[in-house]
Amino acid sequence: MTGRTTRSAAIAVAFGLAVVTAYTQTRPGAEAKPLPGTPLRELAQAEGRRVGTAVQARALERDRAYGQLVAGQFSSVTPENEMKWDVVAPEQGTFEFGPADEIVGRAHDAGQVVRGHTLVWHSQTPGWLGPLDAEELRAAMLEHIARVAGHFRGRVATWDVVNEAITDRGRLRRSVFLQRLGPGYVAQAFRAAREADPDAKLFINDFGIEGINPKSDRLYALVRELKAQGAPVDGVGFQMHVNLKGVPADFAANLRRFVALGVEVAVTEADVALRQPASEGDLAAQARVFTDALRGCLEVAKCRSFTFWGFTDSRSWIPENQPGFGRATLLDSRLRPKPAYEAVQRALGP
Ligand code: XIL
């Protein structure tokens, strides 16, 4: 090896370590420091509910402490990206389930249920969908649902069949699916999912629908229409990506109106983004927002599952996707509990 390659290899290794350290903040092989008090999953179980988190296959594989906390604290997991269309079918006609299988296998070992996320969504789709005409796209959507939900049949308890179908102004989103297939794509996706896995609970999922507003009104109308047509919709997922503006005061009332349509409800992606740098006061306010969200769900018997979109600030999607915001989860970037964690314990507790 020449001097130059040795040097550049050393630099590459040092750089790689720096990236890994910045990312995980804990040594990959280190044990998790146990969190104080009763694990969230036990508290939730005593209330007849499930508490979940989004998980990342790479983190489960590489970071022991992360895996221990997932297994110890949560009774439900949602793959954060591993079941999305661009990940499972980057090329037309090939399906790759490795990372998702890894998550599902570990969940099974830990006695957890899996929320499948997501079958039909305008975002994170593979490039090959672009040029398809209406007939080809319909066939691709139906095949995708059959193959993916079929692969996980019996191992995924719940599917987000359609994600984010409504705009903030209360219209059907002009996604590639709406534009090429027309509004009937939603019912068709649900029928295909039921056929592929008759035992999975089928959800429609969205953000910004926590309160009663034009968007949740439109979703409400859509769910009512789907039910009237006999389309197999079992539940509505409320993502709950919020900030210190808080949870709308009519959250529980909104959940109840959906329940009255004959569906379950769930909180599917809760996080509370803080403008950076966040103060101690912000962390206390964040704890109150998580408490409000959880209480709203607990008030409603048919809200049986509450999922956080990740549990540590070191792996949250917020800093990358909402510049200027961060620290949106229950544990800090070194896996230590924030005020929000203790608040959630209290809200879930007896
Ligand atoms: C996010 C993931 O957390 C990110 O890692 C990814 O880069 C983009 O998607 N609503 C959803 C989730 O339904 O799938 C999104 O997840 C967050 C918003």
Boltz pocket constraint, residues with backbone or C-beta under 6 A from the ligand:
constraints:
  - pocket:
      binder: B
      contacts: [[A, 80], [A, 81], [A, 163], [A, 239], [A, 269], [A, 317]]
      max_distance: 6.0
